[in-house]
Amino acid sequence: MTINEIQDEIIQEFLIFDDWMDKYSYIIDLGNDLTDFNEDARTDQNLIEGCQSKVWFNANYKDGTITFEADSDAIITKGIASLLIRILSGRTPDEILNTDLYFIEKIGLTSHLSPTRSNGLMSMIKQLKLYAMAYKSLNK
């Protein structure tokens, strides 16, 4: 599936829910489904700056693609991280750098997050794109 196909799939999943309490529950469930985070990666270097809660992202580059793993001490943040991983993990640096993450607006996430959580979401996206830039520059 392409990045946009996955985003469209997520948008369709969120259309099932009528209210935001149900959407938050779904986001929490998605976070609970994240694979176990490598404890060795729970470092200050992988900690996302600008998040109200603690959230860690780790990136691995192999065969031209980047895979991400994440964890957070906040259940909603962990769910949001799982959405980003679902869309961006397993992609090339160029795909990640050129992606418009339109699903965030389409599912109404930006208007239903507190300002600090919105800042955290933007910090997570920025970090994932920084990983992509770093891996791209290493492979020129």
C-alpha positions in Angstrom: 0.0 0.0 0.0 1.1 3.5 -0.7 1.4 6.1 2.1 -1.8 7.9 0.8 -3.7 4.6 0.7 -2.8 4.0 4.3 -3.8 7.5 5.2 -7.2 7.0 3.4 -7.7 3.8 5.2 -7.2 5.5 8.6 -9.6 8.3 7.6 -12.2 5.6 6.8 -11.6 3.9 10.1 -12.2 7.1 12.0 -15.5 7.8 10.1 -17.0 4.8 11.9 -17.0 6.8 15.2 -19.5 9.5 15.9 -17.9 11.2 18.9 -14.4 11.9 20.1 -14.6 9.8 23.2 -14.9 6.7 20.8 -12.1 8.1 18.6 -9.9 8.5 21.7 -10.6 5.0 22.8 -9.6 3.7 19.3 -6.4 5.7 19.4 -5.6 4.2 22.9 -6.3 0.7 21.5 -3.9 1.4 18.6 -1.2 2.4 21.1 -1.7 -0.7 23.1 -1.1 -2.7 19.9 2.4 -1.3 19.4 5.1 -3.8 19.6 7.4 -3.8 22.6 9.9 -1.0 22.5 13.6 -1.9 22.7 14.6 -0.8 26.2 18.1 0.0 25.0 16.5 2.7 22.8 14.8 4.4 25.7 17.5 7.1 25.8 17.5 10.9 26.0 18.7 10.9 22.4 15.5 9.2 21.3 13.2 11.3 23.5 11.1 13.7 21.6 11.6 17.3 22.6 8.5 19.5 22.8 6.1 16.8 24.1 4.2 17.2 27.3 4.5 13.4 27.9 7.6 11.3 27.4 7.7 9.7 24.0 10.6 7.9 22.4 11.1 7.1 18.7 13.8 4.8 17.4 14.7 4.4 13.8 16.5 1.6 12.0 17.7 1.8 8.4 18.0 -1.4 6.3 17.8 -2.1 2.6 16.9 1.5 1.8 14.0 1.8 4.1 13.5 3.1 7.7 11.5 1.3 10.3 10.3 3.0 13.4 9.4 2.0 16.9 8.0 4.1 19.6 6.8 4.2 23.1 5.2 6.8 25.4 4.1 7.1 29.0 0.8 8.6 27.8 -1.7 6.4 26.3 -3.1 8.8 23.7 0.4 9.9 22.7 1.3 6.3 22.2 -1.7 5.8 20.0 -0.8 8.8 17.9 2.7 7.5 17.5 1.3 4.2 16.3 -0.6 6.0 13.6 2.6 7.7 12.4 4.5 4.4 12.5 1.7 2.7 10.5 2.0 5.3 7.7 5.8 6.0 7.7 7.6 2.8 8.8 9.0 0.7 6.0 9.4 3.7 3.7 12.4 5.3 2.0 13.8 8.5 3.3 12.5 10.4 0.2 9.0 9.0 0.7 9.0 10.2 4.4 10.3 13.6 3.5 7.8 14.1 0.7 4.8 13.0 2.5 1.9 15.3 3.3 0.3 13.8 6.4 -3.2 15.0 5.6 -4.9 12.3 7.7 -4.3 14.4 10.8 -6.6 17.2 9.6 -9.1 14.8 7.9 -9.8 12.8 11.1 -10.1 16.0 13.1 -7.1 15.3 15.3 -5.6 18.8 15.2 -8.8 20.4 16.4 -9.3 17.8 19.3 -5.8 17.9 20.8 -4.7 20.3 23.5 -2.1 22.9 22.4 0.6 20.9 24.2 -0.4 17.6 22.5 -0.6 19.4 19.1 3.0 20.7 19.7 4.0 17.1 20.7 2.5 15.7 17.5 4.4 18.3 15.4 7.6 17.4 17.3 7.1 13.7 16.6 6.6 14.4 12.8 9.6 16.7 12.8 11.8 14.0 14.4 10.7 11.3 12.0 11.6 13.6 9.1 14.9 14.4 10.7 15.7 10.6 10.9 14.8 10.5 7.1 17.1 13.4 6.3 19.9 11.9 8.3 19.6 8.5 6.6 19.3 10.1 3.2 22.4 12.1 3.7 24.3 9.0 4.8 23.5 7.2 1.6 24.4 9.8 -1.1 
